Amino acid sequence: MDHVGIVVTDLAAATEFFAELGLERIGEEVGMEGRSVDRIVGLDGVRTDFAFMQAPDGNGRLELIKFHSPSNQGDSPHEPVNALGIRHVTFAVEDIEAVVDRLRARGAELVGELVNYEDSYWLCYVRGPDGIIVELAEKIG
């Protein structure tokens, strides 16, 4: 897999959110548009900005995409965790409580609770900008 794309309304907020999880910005483009872009995504009049974020080990990348046009109507950023489609990305973290605190300081909220799952992992879901859900996992022991 090369990367996962996530559409956002606030590119700066999303970039900062994922930076708190340890991802590094490795590329960006402002004002990407044109017939080739329209043909790739199957829409007319596309104009986007995007940022690529990479995990510290270099193995995982996210593409955060802000569409300026065409406008999108009707998607709710607060779909439940069991809605169809890609609903979350999981990050292995150290000191999960500190990570949750840092994300909360940026406006994120816990979806459920921080749980000790069978004495193997501390797990929780966190909802960030635009309703993006990430799962945090800290291995116990």
C-alpha positions as CSV (number, residue, x, y, z in Angstrom):
1,M,0.0,0.0,0.0
2,D,1.3,3.4,-0.9
3,H,-0.9,5.7,1.2
4,V,-4.4,6.4,2.5
5,G,-6.2,9.6,1.4
6,I,-8.4,11.6,3.8
7,V,-10.5,14.5,2.7
8,V,-10.6,17.4,5.2
9,T,-12.0,20.9,5.4
10,D,-9.1,22.4,7.4
11,L,-5.8,21.2,6.0
12,A,-3.7,23.0,8.7
13,A,-5.8,21.5,11.6
14,A,-5.6,18.0,10.1
15,T,-1.8,18.3,9.5
16,E,-1.3,19.5,13.1
17,F,-3.5,16.7,14.4
18,F,-1.4,14.0,12.7
19,A,1.8,15.7,13.6
20,E,0.8,15.2,17.3
21,L,0.7,11.5,16.5
22,G,4.3,11.7,15.3
23,L,3.7,11.9,11.5
24,E,6.0,14.2,9.6
25,R,4.9,16.4,6.6
26,I,6.9,15.2,3.6
27,G,5.2,17.1,0.8
28,E,2.4,19.4,-0.2
29,E,0.9,21.1,-3.2
30,V,-1.3,24.1,-3.3
31,G,-3.9,24.8,-6.0
32,M,-3.7,21.4,-7.8
33,E,-6.1,21.6,-10.7
34,G,-6.6,21.0,-14.4
35,R,-8.1,18.5,-16.8
36,S,-5.8,15.6,-15.7
37,V,-6.9,16.0,-12.0
38,D,-10.6,16.1,-13.1
39,R,-10.1,12.9,-15.1
40,I,-8.3,11.1,-12.2
41,V,-11.0,11.8,-9.6
42,G,-14.0,11.8,-12.0
43,L,-15.2,15.4,-11.2
44,D,-15.2,18.6,-13.1
45,G,-13.6,21.8,-11.9
46,V,-11.4,20.2,-9.2
47,R,-9.1,22.5,-7.3
48,T,-7.3,21.0,-4.2
49,D,-4.5,21.5,-1.8
50,F,-2.9,18.5,-0.2
51,A,-0.2,17.4,2.3
52,F,1.5,14.1,2.6
53,M,2.3,12.9,6.1
54,Q,4.7,10.0,6.8
55,A,5.1,7.8,9.9
56,P,8.4,8.1,11.7
57,D,9.5,4.6,10.4
58,G,8.8,5.6,6.8
59,N,6.3,2.8,6.3
60,G,2.9,4.6,6.5
61,R,1.8,7.7,4.6
62,L,-1.4,9.7,4.7
63,E,-2.6,12.2,2.0
64,L,-4.7,14.9,3.5
65,I,-6.8,16.6,0.8
66,K,-8.7,19.9,1.0
67,F,-11.1,20.3,-2.0
68,H,-11.8,23.9,-2.8
69,S,-14.0,22.9,-5.7
70,P,-16.3,21.3,-6.5
71,S,-18.3,21.7,-3.3
72,N,-19.4,18.6,-1.4
73,Q,-22.8,18.4,0.0
74,G,-24.4,16.2,2.7
75,D,-21.5,14.3,4.3
76,S,-21.6,14.3,8.1
77,P,-18.2,14.6,9.8
78,H,-19.7,12.8,12.8
79,E,-20.7,9.4,11.3
80,P,-20.7,6.6,13.9
81,V,-17.7,4.3,14.1
82,N,-19.8,1.5,12.4
83,A,-20.7,3.5,9.3
84,L,-19.7,2.0,5.9
85,G,-16.3,2.8,4.5
86,I,-12.9,3.5,6.0
87,R,-13.7,4.7,9.5
88,H,-10.4,4.8,11.3
89,V,-6.7,4.5,11.0
90,T,-4.8,2.9,14.0
91,F,-1.5,4.3,15.4
92,A,0.8,2.4,17.8
93,V,1.8,4.9,20.5
94,E,3.8,5.1,23.7
95,D,2.1,6.7,26.7
96,I,-1.4,6.7,25.4
97,E,-2.7,9.0,28.1
98,A,-0.2,11.7,27.2
99,V,-1.1,11.3,23.5
100,V,-4.8,11.6,24.3
101,D,-4.1,14.7,26.4
102,R,-2.1,16.4,23.5
103,L,-4.9,15.6,21.0
104,R,-7.6,16.9,23.4
105,A,-5.6,20.1,23.7
106,R,-6.1,20.5,19.9
107,G,-9.9,19.9,20.2
108,A,-10.0,16.1,19.7
109,E,-12.4,14.0,21.8
110,L,-12.6,10.4,23.0
111,V,-15.3,8.5,21.1
112,G,-15.7,5.9,23.8
113,E,-13.3,5.1,26.7
114,L,-9.6,4.3,27.1
115,V,-9.8,0.5,27.8
116,N,-7.3,-2.2,28.9
117,Y,-8.1,-4.9,26.3
118,E,-7.4,-8.3,27.7
119,D,-4.1,-7.1,29.4
120,S,-2.5,-6.8,25.9
121,Y,-3.3,-3.3,24.8
122,W,-4.6,0.0,26.0
123,L,-7.0,1.1,23.2
124,C,-9.3,4.0,22.4
125,Y,-10.9,5.9,19.5
126,V,-10.3,9.6,19.2
127,R,-12.3,11.9,16.9
128,G,-10.2,14.8,15.4
129,P,-10.8,17.5,12.8
130,D,-13.6,16.9,10.4
131,G,-14.7,13.9,12.4
132,I,-11.6,11.8,11.5
133,I,-11.4,8.8,13.8
134,V,-8.1,7.4,14.8
135,E,-7.5,4.4,17.1
136,L,-4.7,4.6,19.5
137,A,-3.0,1.4,20.7
138,E,-0.4,1.1,23.4
139,K,1.0,-2.4,23.9
140,I,1.1,-3.5,27.5
141,G,4.3,-5.1,28.7
